[in-house]
Amino acid sequence: MKAIQVHQFGNFEAIKLKEIAAKSPQPGHVIVRVYAAGVNPADWYVVNGLFQIPPTPGFEAAGEIIAVHESVTKQCKRAGE
């Protein structure tokens, strides 16, 4: 599977598309195959180390849920439903 990762803070040159091992969802999480993603100002703050959350850019995405941890109990509606 491919993932976009930030390996150091500073600028967008630190963002790398990498091939990583397939993952299993952690408790409370799902895994999404992303078909499209936006880049917004919050992503700039994350990449520059100025946002107060874990360093993972990508606040906007559209895709398909491909794996669900057994602890996830709520079902989401699809867009347009």
PDB file of N, CA, C and O in Angstrom:
ATOM      1  N   MET A   1       0.844  -1.163   0.000  1.00  0.00           N
ATOM      2  CA  MET A   1       0.000   0.000   0.000  1.00  0.00           C
ATOM      3  C   MET A   1       0.890   1.227   0.000  1.00  0.00           C
ATOM      4  O   MET A   1       2.023   1.187   0.481  1.00  0.00           O
ATOM      5  N   LYS A   2       0.369   2.317  -0.544  1.00  0.00           N
ATOM      6  CA  LYS A   2       1.134   3.566  -0.579  1.00  0.00           C
ATOM      7  C   LYS A   2       0.623   4.504   0.505  1.00  0.00           C
ATOM      8  O   LYS A   2      -0.556   4.475   0.858  1.00  0.00           O
ATOM      9  N   ALA A   3       1.511   5.328   1.025  1.00  0.00           N
ATOM     10  CA  ALA A   3       1.150   6.303   2.048  1.00  0.00           C
ATOM     11  C   ALA A   3       1.973   7.563   1.851  1.00  0.00           C
ATOM     12  O   ALA A   3       3.143   7.502   1.472  1.00  0.00           O
ATOM     13  N   ILE A   4       1.360   8.691   2.109  1.00  0.00           N
ATOM     14  CA  ILE A   4       2.083   9.953   2.102  1.00  0.00           C
ATOM     15  C   ILE A   4       2.503  10.202   3.543  1.00  0.00           C
ATOM     16  O   ILE A   4       1.670  10.214   4.450  1.00  0.00           O
ATOM     17  N   GLN A   5       3.797  10.400   3.746  1.00  0.00           N
ATOM     18  CA  GLN A   5       4.325  10.566   5.096  1.00  0.00           C
ATOM     19  C   GLN A   5       5.208  11.807   5.181  1.00  0.00           C
ATOM     20  O   GLN A   5       5.857  12.200   4.212  1.00  0.00           O
ATOM     21  N   VAL A   6       5.212  12.412   6.373  1.00  0.00           N
ATOM     22  CA  VAL A   6       6.088  13.544   6.663  1.00  0.00           C
ATOM     23  C   VAL A   6       7.218  13.015   7.544  1.00  0.00           C
ATOM     24  O   VAL A   6       6.972  12.513   8.641  1.00  0.00           O
ATOM     25  N   HIS A   7       8.450  13.126   7.065  1.00  0.00           N
ATOM     26  CA  HIS A   7       9.581  12.578   7.805  1.00  0.00           C
ATOM     27  C   HIS A   7      10.333  13.623   8.612  1.00  0.00           C
ATOM     28  O   HIS A   7      11.150  13.276   9.464  1.00  0.00           O
ATOM     29  N   GLN A   8      10.068  14.897   8.355  1.00  0.00           N
ATOM     30  CA  GLN A   8      10.643  15.979   9.148  1.00  0.00           C
ATOM     31  C   GLN A   8       9.791  17.209   8.917  1.00  0.00           C
ATOM     32  O   GLN A   8       9.152  17.348   7.874  1.00  0.00           O
ATOM     33  N   PHE A   9       9.786  18.091   9.884  1.00  0.00           N
ATOM     34  CA  PHE A   9       9.019  19.321   9.732  1.00  0.00           C
ATOM     35  C   PHE A   9       9.827  20.340   8.953  1.00  0.00           C
ATOM     36  O   PHE A   9      11.057  20.323   8.999  1.00  0.00           O
ATOM     37  N   GLY A  10       9.157  21.221   8.245  1.00  0.00           N
ATOM     38  CA  GLY A  10       9.878  22.290   7.591  1.00  0.00           C
ATOM     39  C   GLY A  10       9.233  22.798   6.330  1.00  0.00           C
ATOM     40  O   GLY A  10       8.940  23.989   6.234  1.00  0.00           O
ATOM     41  N   ASN A  11       8.998  21.929   5.346  1.00  0.00           N
ATOM     42  CA  ASN A  11       8.356  22.383   4.113  1.00  0.00           C
ATOM     43  C   ASN A  11       7.780  21.183   3.384  1.00  0.00           C
ATOM     44  O   ASN A  11       7.951  20.041   3.811  1.00  0.00           O
ATOM     45  N   PHE A  12       7.101  21.451   2.286  1.00  0.00           N
ATOM     46  CA  PHE A  12       6.421  20.368   1.576  1.00  0.00           C
ATOM     47  C   PHE A  12       7.376  19.404   0.884  1.00  0.00           C
ATOM     48  O   PHE A  12       6.943  18.343   0.435  1.00  0.00           O
ATOM     49  N   GLU A  13       8.643  19.733   0.785  1.00  0.00           N
ATOM     50  CA  GLU A  13       9.613  18.782   0.243  1.00  0.00           C
ATOM     51  C   GLU A  13       9.822  17.602   1.193  1.00  0.00           C
ATOM     52  O   GLU A  13      10.358  16.570   0.790  1.00  0.00           O
ATOM     53  N   ALA A  14       9.401  17.749   2.452  1.00  0.00           N
ATOM     54  CA  ALA A  14       9.526  16.676   3.435  1.00  0.00           C
ATOM     55  C   ALA A  14       8.439  15.614   3.270  1.00  0.00           C
ATOM     56  O   ALA A  14       8.514  14.555   3.894  1.00  0.00           O
ATOM     57  N   ILE A  15       7.434  15.882   2.441  1.00  0.00           N
ATOM     58  CA  ILE A  15       6.358  14.922   2.218  1.00  0.00           C
ATOM     59  C   ILE A  15       6.811  13.928   1.151  1.00  0.00           C
ATOM     60  O   ILE A  15       7.231  14.323   0.063  1.00  0.00           O
ATOM     61  N   LYS A  16       6.725  12.649   1.469  1.00  0.00           N
ATOM     62  CA  LYS A  16       7.160  11.606   0.541  1.00  0.00           C
ATOM     63  C   LYS A  16       6.059  10.564   0.362  1.00  0.00           C
ATOM     64  O   LYS A  16       5.401  10.165   1.322  1.00  0.00           O
ATOM     65  N   LEU A  17       5.872  10.136  -0.876  1.00  0.00           N
ATOM     66  CA  LEU A  17       4.986   9.021  -1.171  1.00  0.00           C
ATOM     67  C   LEU A  17       5.819   7.755  -1.041  1.00  0.00           C
ATOM     68  O   LEU A  17       6.815   7.587  -1.745  1.00  0.00           O
ATOM     69  N   LYS A  18       5.413   6.865  -0.141  1.00  0.00           N
ATOM     70  CA  LYS A  18       6.185   5.662   0.166  1.00  0.00           C
ATOM     71  C   LYS A  18       5.322   4.423   0.007  1.00  0.00           C
ATOM     72  O   LYS A  18       4.102   4.467   0.169  1.00  0.00           O
ATOM     73  N   GLU A  19       5.967   3.337  -0.307  1.00  0.00           N
ATOM     74  CA  GLU A  19       5.324   2.021  -0.279  1.00  0.00           C
ATOM     75  C   GLU A  19       5.513   1.486   1.136  1.00  0.00           C
ATOM     76  O   GLU A  19       6.641   1.398   1.621  1.00  0.00           O
ATOM     77  N   ILE A  20       4.406   1.128   1.806  1.00  0.00           N
ATOM     78  CA  ILE A  20       4.487   0.607   3.164  1.00  0.00           C
ATOM     79  C   ILE A  20       3.747  -0.725   3.242  1.00  0.00           C
ATOM     80  O   ILE A  20       2.956  -1.060   2.360  1.00  0.00           O
ATOM     81  N   ALA A  21       4.008  -1.469   4.290  1.00  0.00           N
ATOM     82  CA  ALA A  21       3.324  -2.746   4.499  1.00  0.00           C
ATOM     83  C   ALA A  21       1.842  -2.487   4.771  1.00  0.00           C
ATOM     84  O   ALA A  21       1.487  -1.496   5.409  1.00  0.00           O
ATOM     85  N   ALA A  22       0.985  -3.376   4.285  1.00  0.00           N
ATOM     86  CA  ALA A  22      -0.451  -3.262   4.546  1.00  0.00           C
ATOM     87  C   ALA A  22      -0.679  -3.293   6.049  1.00  0.00           C
ATOM     88  O   ALA A  22      -0.003  -4.023   6.774  1.00  0.00           O
ATOM     89  N   LYS A  23      -1.627  -2.504   6.506  1.00  0.00           N
ATOM     90  CA  LYS A  23      -1.897  -2.399   7.937  1.00  0.00           C
ATOM     91  C   LYS A  23      -3.274  -2.939   8.250  1.00  0.00           C
ATOM     92  O   LYS A  23      -4.141  -3.022   7.380  1.00  0.00           O
ATOM     93  N   SER A  24      -3.463  -3.303   9.502  1.00  0.00           N
ATOM     94  CA  SER A  24      -4.773  -3.670  10.022  1.00  0.00           C
ATOM     95  C   SER A  24      -5.275  -2.489  10.838  1.00  0.00           C
ATOM     96  O   SER A  24      -4.478  -1.796  11.470  1.00  0.00           O
ATOM     97  N   PRO A  25      -6.598  -2.243  10.837  1.00  0.00           N
ATOM     98  CA  PRO A  25      -7.099  -1.109  11.608  1.00  0.00           C
ATOM     99  C   PRO A  25      -6.916  -1.323  13.106  1.00  0.00           C
ATOM    100  O   PRO A  25      -7.067  -2.436  13.609  1.00  0.00           O
ATOM    101  N   GLN A  26      -6.591  -0.250  13.804  1.00  0.00           N
ATOM    102  CA  GLN A  26      -6.457  -0.255  15.254  1.00  0.00           C
ATOM    103  C   GLN A  26      -7.850  -0.098  15.872  1.00  0.00           C
ATOM    104  O   GLN A  26      -8.783   0.279  15.163  1.00  0.00           O
ATOM    105  N   PRO A  27      -8.019  -0.374  17.174  1.00  0.00           N
ATOM    106  CA  PRO A  27      -9.336  -0.222  17.806  1.00  0.00           C
ATOM    107  C   PRO A  27      -9.941   1.160  17.553  1.00  0.00           C
ATOM    108  O   PRO A  27      -9.288   2.186  17.742  1.00  0.00           O
ATOM    109  N   GLY A  28     -11.196   1.160  17.125  1.00  0.00           N
ATOM    110  CA  GLY A  28     -11.902   2.399  16.862  1.00  0.00           C
ATOM    111  C   GLY A  28     -11.617   3.015  15.506  1.00  0.00           C
ATOM    112  O   GLY A  28     -12.134   4.090  15.203  1.00  0.00           O
ATOM    113  N   HIS A  29     -10.806   2.361  14.680  1.00  0.00           N
ATOM    114  CA  HIS A  29     -10.387   2.929  13.400  1.00  0.00           C
ATOM    115  C   HIS A  29     -10.867   2.088  12.222  1.00  0.00           C
ATOM    116  O   HIS A  29     -11.258   0.930  12.364  1.00  0.00           O
ATOM    117  N   VAL A  30     -10.820   2.725  11.050  1.00  0.00           N
ATOM    118  CA  VAL A  30     -11.046   2.059   9.783  1.00  0.00           C
ATOM    119  C   VAL A  30      -9.869   2.384   8.868  1.00  0.00           C
ATOM    120  O   VAL A  30      -9.116   3.320   9.135  1.00  0.00           O
ATOM    121  N   ILE A  31      -9.709   1.629   7.809  1.00  0.00           N
ATOM    122  CA  ILE A  31      -8.703   1.935   6.790  1.00  0.00           C
ATOM    123  C   ILE A  31      -9.456   2.332   5.528  1.00  0.00           C
ATOM    124  O   ILE A  31     -10.388   1.652   5.098  1.00  0.00           O
ATOM    125  N   VAL A  32      -9.030   3.449   4.945  1.00  0.00           N
ATOM    126  CA  VAL A  32      -9.702   4.001   3.768  1.00  0.00           C
ATOM    127  C   VAL A  32      -8.752   3.980   2.579  1.00  0.00           C
ATOM    128  O   VAL A  32      -7.611   4.431   2.677  1.00  0.00           O
ATOM    129  N   ARG A  33      -9.232   3.450   1.451  1.00  0.00           N
ATOM    130  CA  ARG A  33      -8.498   3.570   0.189  1.00  0.00           C
ATOM    131  C   ARG A  33      -8.883   4.933  -0.377  1.00  0.00           C
ATOM    132  O   ARG A  33     -10.023   5.139  -0.792  1.00  0.00           O
ATOM    133  N   VAL A  34      -7.940   5.851  -0.392  1.00  0.00           N
ATOM    134  CA  VAL A  34      -8.215   7.225  -0.800  1.00  0.00           C
ATOM    135  C   VAL A  34      -8.136   7.337  -2.319  1.00  0.00           C
ATOM    136  O   VAL A  34      -7.149   6.936  -2.936  1.00  0.00           O
ATOM    137  N   TYR A  35      -9.189   7.888  -2.904  1.00  0.00           N
ATOM    138  CA  TYR A  35      -9.230   8.118  -4.344  1.00  0.00           C
ATOM    139  C   TYR A  35      -8.891   9.561  -4.695  1.00  0.00           C
ATOM    140  O   TYR A  35      -8.367   9.828  -5.777  1.00  0.00           O
ATOM    141  N   ALA A  36      -9.182  10.489  -3.797  1.00  0.00           N
ATOM    142  CA  ALA A  36      -8.878  11.905  -4.024  1.00  0.00           C
ATOM    143  C   ALA A  36      -8.652  12.575  -2.676  1.00  0.00           C
ATOM    144  O   ALA A  36      -9.294  12.229  -1.685  1.00  0.00           O
ATOM    145  N   ALA A  37      -7.737  13.533  -2.647  1.00  0.00           N
ATOM    146  CA  ALA A  37      -7.452  14.259  -1.408  1.00  0.00           C
ATOM    147  C   ALA A  37      -7.192  15.718  -1.718  1.00  0.00           C
ATOM    148  O   ALA A  37      -6.605  16.056  -2.746  1.00  0.00           O
ATOM    149  N   GLY A  38      -7.635  16.575  -0.818  1.00  0.00           N
ATOM    150  CA  GLY A  38      -7.386  18.003  -0.958  1.00  0.00           C
ATOM    151  C   GLY A  38      -6.192  18.408  -0.105  1.00  0.00           C
ATOM    152  O   GLY A  38      -5.801  17.706   0.826  1.00  0.00           O
ATOM    153  N   VAL A  39      -5.636  19.537  -0.442  1.00  0.00           N
ATOM    154  CA  VAL A  39      -4.571  20.129   0.366  1.00  0.00           C
ATOM    155  C   VAL A  39      -5.093  21.488   0.809  1.00  0.00           C
ATOM    156  O   VAL A  39      -5.461  22.317  -0.022  1.00  0.00           O
ATOM    157  N   ASN A  40      -5.127  21.718   2.126  1.00  0.00           N
ATOM    158  CA  ASN A  40      -5.663  22.971   2.625  1.00  0.00           C
ATOM    159  C   ASN A  40      -4.671  23.630   3.584  1.00  0.00           C
ATOM    160  O   ASN A  40      -3.630  23.042   3.879  1.00  0.00           O
ATOM    161  N   PRO A  41      -4.966  24.831   4.074  1.00  0.00           N
ATOM    162  CA  PRO A  41      -4.017  25.528   4.946  1.00  0.00           C
ATOM    163  C   PRO A  41      -3.607  24.738   6.191  1.00  0.00           C
ATOM    164  O   PRO A  41      -2.468  24.854   6.642  1.00  0.00           O
ATOM    165  N   ALA A  42      -4.515  23.938   6.750  1.00  0.00           N
ATOM    166  CA  ALA A  42      -4.157  23.149   7.932  1.00  0.00           C
ATOM    167  C   ALA A  42      -3.027  22.170   7.615  1.00  0.00           C
ATOM    168  O   ALA A  42      -2.192  21.899   8.479  1.00  0.00           O
ATOM    169  N   ASP A  43      -2.985  21.641   6.408  1.00  0.00           N
ATOM    170  CA  ASP A  43      -1.899  20.742   6.017  1.00  0.00           C
ATOM    171  C   ASP A  43      -0.552  21.468   6.070  1.00  0.00           C
ATOM    172  O   ASP A  43       0.448  20.885   6.489  1.00  0.00           O
ATOM    173  N   TRP A  44      -0.520  22.721   5.653  1.00  0.00           N
ATOM    174  CA  TRP A  44       0.709  23.516   5.715  1.00  0.00           C
ATOM    175  C   TRP A  44       1.188  23.632   7.163  1.00  0.00           C
ATOM    176  O   TRP A  44       2.380  23.499   7.439  1.00  0.00           O
ATOM    177  N   TYR A  45       0.243  23.882   8.095  1.00  0.00           N
ATOM    178  CA  TYR A  45       0.613  23.986   9.507  1.00  0.00           C
ATOM    179  C   TYR A  45       1.181  22.664  10.024  1.00  0.00           C
ATOM    180  O   TYR A  45       2.170  22.665  10.757  1.00  0.00           O
ATOM    181  N   VAL A  46       0.574  21.546   9.654  1.00  0.00           N
ATOM    182  CA  VAL A  46       1.063  20.235  10.099  1.00  0.00           C
ATOM    183  C   VAL A  46       2.482  19.995   9.590  1.00  0.00           C
ATOM    184  O   VAL A  46       3.362  19.624  10.366  1.00  0.00           O
ATOM    185  N   VAL A  47       2.708  20.203   8.304  1.00  0.00           N
ATOM    186  CA  VAL A  47       4.017  19.937   7.703  1.00  0.00           C
ATOM    187  C   VAL A  47       5.098  20.827   8.322  1.00  0.00           C
ATOM    188  O   VAL A  47       6.255  20.419   8.424  1.00  0.00           O
ATOM    189  N   ASN A  48       4.724  22.029   8.732  1.00  0.00           N
ATOM    190  CA  ASN A  48       5.684  22.948   9.335  1.00  0.00           C
ATOM    191  C   ASN A  48       5.789  22.788  10.848  1.00  0.00           C
ATOM    192  O   ASN A  48       6.497  23.558  11.498  1.00  0.00           O
ATOM    193  N   GLY A  49       5.090  21.793  11.427  1.00  0.00           N
ATOM    194  CA  GLY A  49       5.183  21.523  12.857  1.00  0.00           C
ATOM    195  C   GLY A  49       4.467  22.538  13.712  1.00  0.00           C
ATOM    196  O   GLY A  49       4.822  22.719  14.876  1.00  0.00           O
ATOM    197  N   LEU A  50       3.460  23.212  13.165  1.00  0.00           N
ATOM    198  CA  LEU A  50       2.781  24.281  13.877  1.00  0.00           C
ATOM    199  C   LEU A  50       1.359  23.925  14.298  1.00  0.00           C
ATOM    200  O   LEU A  50       0.649  24.773  14.836  1.00  0.00           O
ATOM    201  N   PHE A  51       0.936  22.695  14.064  1.00  0.00           N
ATOM    202  CA  PHE A  51      -0.420  22.271  14.407  1.00  0.00           C
ATOM    203  C   PHE A  51      -0.344  21.388  15.638  1.00  0.00           C
ATOM    204  O   PHE A  51       0.636  20.664  15.813  1.00  0.00           O
ATOM    205  N   GLN A  52      -1.347  21.429  16.489  1.00  0.00           N
ATOM    206  CA  GLN A  52      -1.283  20.734  17.771  1.00  0.00           C
ATOM    207  C   GLN A  52      -1.946  19.359  17.738  1.00  0.00           C
ATOM    208  O   GLN A  52      -2.671  18.987  18.661  1.00  0.00           O
ATOM    209  N   ILE A  53      -1.694  18.620  16.684  1.00  0.00           N
ATOM    210  CA  ILE A  53      -2.158  17.235  16.579  1.00  0.00           C
ATOM    211  C   ILE A  53      -1.007  16.403  16.030  1.00  0.00           C
ATOM    212  O   ILE A  53      -0.001  16.961  15.592  1.00  0.00           O
ATOM    213  N   PRO A  54      -1.135  15.079  16.045  1.00  0.00           N
ATOM    214  CA  PRO A  54      -0.052  14.260  15.475  1.00  0.00           C
ATOM    215  C   PRO A  54       0.253  14.670  14.037  1.00  0.00           C
ATOM    216  O   PRO A  54      -0.649  15.089  13.312  1.00  0.00           O
ATOM    217  N   PRO A  55       1.497  14.556  13.622  1.00  0.00           N
ATOM    218  CA  PRO A  55       1.916  15.070  12.310  1.00  0.00           C
ATOM    219  C   PRO A  55       1.484  14.219  11.126  1.00  0.00           C
ATOM    220  O   PRO A  55       2.293  13.509  10.529  1.00  0.00           O
ATOM    221  N   THR A  56       0.211  14.296  10.796  1.00  0.00           N
ATOM    222  CA  THR A  56      -0.299  13.585   9.633  1.00  0.00           C
ATOM    223  C   THR A  56      -1.135  14.542   8.802  1.00  0.00           C
ATOM    224  O   THR A  56      -2.259  14.864   9.186  1.00  0.00           O
ATOM    225  N   PRO A  57      -0.620  15.001   7.682  1.00  0.00           N
ATOM    226  CA  PRO A  57      -1.444  15.864   6.837  1.00  0.00           C
ATOM    227  C   PRO A  57      -2.546  15.051   6.181  1.00  0.00           C
ATOM    228  O   PRO A  57      -2.500  13.821   6.158  1.00  0.00           O
ATOM    229  N   GLY A  58      -3.531  15.749   5.652  1.00  0.00           N
ATOM    230  CA  GLY A  58      -4.606  15.065   4.942  1.00  0.00           C
ATOM    231  C   GLY A  58      -5.919  15.134   5.674  1.00  0.00           C
ATOM    232  O   GLY A  58      -6.411  14.118   6.165  1.00  0.00           O
ATOM    233  N   PHE A  59      -6.498  16.317   5.758  1.00  0.00           N
ATOM    234  CA  PHE A  59      -7.764  16.497   6.457  1.00  0.00           C
ATOM    235  C   PHE A  59      -8.963  16.284   5.547  1.00  0.00           C
ATOM    236  O   PHE A  59     -10.085  16.135   6.031  1.00  0.00           O
ATOM    237  N   GLU A  60      -8.746  16.268   4.241  1.00  0.00           N
ATOM    238  CA  GLU A  60      -9.841  16.117   3.285  1.00  0.00           C
ATOM    239  C   GLU A  60      -9.532  14.951   2.357  1.00  0.00           C
ATOM    240  O   GLU A  60      -8.493  14.925   1.698  1.00  0.00           O
ATOM    241  N   ALA A  61     -10.447  13.985   2.315  1.00  0.00           N
ATOM    242  CA  ALA A  61     -10.220  12.842   1.436  1.00  0.00           C
ATOM    243  C   ALA A  61     -11.556  12.216   1.059  1.00  0.00           C
ATOM    244  O   ALA A  61     -12.542  12.328   1.788  1.00  0.00           O
ATOM    245  N   ALA A  62     -11.567  11.564  -0.082  1.00  0.00           N
ATOM    246  CA  ALA A  62     -12.728  10.809  -0.532  1.00  0.00           C
ATOM    247  C   ALA A  62     -12.233   9.430  -0.934  1.00  0.00           C
ATOM    248  O   ALA A  62     -11.223   9.300  -1.626  1.00  0.00           O
ATOM    249  N   GLY A  63     -12.948   8.407  -0.499  1.00  0.00           N
ATOM    250  CA  GLY A  63     -12.498   7.064  -0.834  1.00  0.00           C
ATOM    251  C   GLY A  63     -13.462   6.010  -0.364  1.00  0.00           C
ATOM    252  O   GLY A  63     -14.653   6.261  -0.183  1.00  0.00           O
ATOM    253  N   GLU A  64     -12.928   4.829  -0.171  1.00  0.00           N
ATOM    254  CA  GLU A  64     -13.720   3.650   0.157  1.00  0.00           C
ATOM    255  C   GLU A  64     -13.130   2.995   1.412  1.00  0.00           C
ATOM    256  O   GLU A  64     -11.922   2.779   1.499  1.00  0.00           O
ATOM    257  N   ILE A  65     -13.992   2.687   2.373  1.00  0.00           N
ATOM    258  CA  ILE A  65     -13.538   1.969   3.569  1.00  0.00           C
ATOM    259  C   ILE A  65     -13.250   0.532   3.156  1.00  0.00           C
ATOM    260  O   ILE A  65     -14.120  -0.151   2.616  1.00  0.00           O
ATOM    261  N   ILE A  66     -12.018   0.069   3.413  1.00  0.00           N
ATOM    262  CA  ILE A  66     -11.639  -1.286   2.996  1.00  0.00           C
ATOM    263  C   ILE A  66     -11.400  -2.223   4.170  1.00  0.00           C
ATOM    264  O   ILE A  66     -11.308  -3.436   3.978  1.00  0.00           O
ATOM    265  N   ALA A  67     -11.297  -1.686   5.387  1.00  0.00           N
ATOM    266  CA  ALA A  67     -11.131  -2.535   6.570  1.00  0.00           C
ATOM    267  C   ALA A  67     -11.708  -1.806   7.779  1.00  0.00           C
ATOM    268  O   ALA A  67     -11.555  -0.592   7.913  1.00  0.00           O
ATOM    269  N   VAL A  68     -12.371  -2.556   8.657  1.00  0.00           N
ATOM    270  CA  VAL A  68     -13.013  -1.984   9.842  1.00  0.00           C
ATOM    271  C   VAL A  68     -12.598  -2.811  11.048  1.00  0.00           C
ATOM    272  O   VAL A  68     -12.702  -4.038  11.028  1.00  0.00           O
ATOM    273  N   HIS A  69     -12.127  -2.142  12.105  1.00  0.00           N
ATOM    274  CA  HIS A  69     -11.809  -2.868  13.337  1.00  0.00           C
ATOM    275  C   HIS A  69     -13.110  -3.328  13.983  1.00  0.00           C
ATOM    276  O   HIS A  69     -14.128  -2.643  13.885  1.00  0.00           O
ATOM    277  N   GLU A  70     -13.084  -4.459  14.628  1.00  0.00           N
ATOM    278  CA  GLU A  70     -14.295  -5.030  15.228  1.00  0.00           C
ATOM    279  C   GLU A  70     -14.924  -4.129  16.282  1.00  0.00           C
ATOM    280  O   GLU A  70     -16.108  -4.283  16.581  1.00  0.00           O
ATOM    281  N   SER A  71     -14.176  -3.199  16.852  1.00  0.00           N
ATOM    282  CA  SER A  71     -14.720  -2.307  17.879  1.00  0.00           C
ATOM    283  C   SER A  71     -15.556  -1.166  17.289  1.00  0.00           C
ATOM    284  O   SER A  71     -16.248  -0.468  18.029  1.00  0.00           O
ATOM    285  N   VAL A  72     -15.500  -0.970  15.976  1.00  0.00           N
ATOM    286  CA  VAL A  72     -16.287   0.074  15.338  1.00  0.00           C
ATOM    287  C   VAL A  72     -17.719  -0.423  15.207  1.00  0.00           C
ATOM    288  O   VAL A  72     -17.972  -1.467  14.605  1.00  0.00           O
ATOM    289  N   THR A  73     -18.661   0.338  15.780  1.00  0.00           N
ATOM    290  CA  THR A  73     -20.036  -0.139  15.816  1.00  0.00           C
ATOM    291  C   THR A  73     -21.016   0.738  15.061  1.00  0.00           C
ATOM    292  O   THR A  73     -22.124   0.287  14.770  1.00  0.00           O
ATOM    293  N   LYS A  74     -20.659   1.972  14.731  1.00  0.00           N
ATOM    294  CA  LYS A  74     -21.575   2.851  14.017  1.00  0.00           C
ATOM    295  C   LYS A  74     -21.331   2.773  12.526  1.00  0.00           C
ATOM    296  O   LYS A  74     -20.200   2.605  12.069  1.00  0.00           O
ATOM    297  N   GLN A  75     -22.415   2.899  11.773  1.00  0.00           N
ATOM    298  CA  GLN A  75     -22.304   2.872  10.321  1.00  0.00           C
ATOM    299  C   GLN A  75     -22.539   4.270   9.773  1.00  0.00           C
ATOM    300  O   GLN A  75     -23.467   4.957  10.199  1.00  0.00           O
ATOM    301  N   CYS A  76     -21.715   4.690   8.844  1.00  0.00           N
ATOM    302  CA  CYS A  76     -21.846   6.006   8.212  1.00  0.00           C
ATOM    303  C   CYS A  76     -22.744   5.890   6.983  1.00  0.00           C
ATOM    304  O   CYS A  76     -22.841   4.834   6.358  1.00  0.00           O
ATOM    305  N   LYS A  77     -23.391   6.995   6.660  1.00  0.00           N
ATOM    306  CA  LYS A  77     -24.152   7.044   5.417  1.00  0.00           C
ATOM    307  C   LYS A  77     -23.206   7.456   4.292  1.00  0.00           C
ATOM    308  O   LYS A  77     -22.252   8.205   4.509  1.00  0.00           O
ATOM    309  N   ARG A  78     -23.477   6.968   3.119  1.00  0.00           N
ATOM    310  CA  ARG A  78     -22.713   7.393   1.943  1.00  0.00           C
ATOM    311  C   ARG A  78     -23.147   8.788   1.548  1.00  0.00           C
ATOM    312  O   ARG A  78     -24.280   9.193   1.807  1.00  0.00           O
ATOM    313  N   ALA A  79     -22.245   9.518   0.923  1.00  0.00           N
ATOM    314  CA  ALA A  79     -22.575  10.855   0.446  1.00  0.00           C
ATOM    315  C   ALA A  79     -23.782  10.776  -0.471  1.00  0.00           C
ATOM    316  O   ALA A  79     -23.846   9.907  -1.341  1.00  0.00           O
ATOM    317  N   GLY A  80     -24.728  11.668  -0.287  1.00  0.00           N
ATOM    318  CA  GLY A  80     -25.911  11.705  -1.127  1.00  0.00           C
ATOM    319  C   GLY A  80     -27.069  10.868  -0.618  1.00  0.00           C
ATOM    320  O   GLY A  80     -28.156  10.928  -1.191  1.00  0.00           O
ATOM    321  N   GLU A  81     -26.875  10.091   0.437  1.00  0.00           N
ATOM    322  CA  GLU A  81     -27.984   9.263   0.966  1.00  0.00           C
ATOM    323  C   GLU A  81     -28.768  10.022   2.001  1.00  0.00           C
ATOM    324  O   GLU A  81     -29.732   9.495   2.555  1.00  0.00           O
TER     325      GLU A  81
END
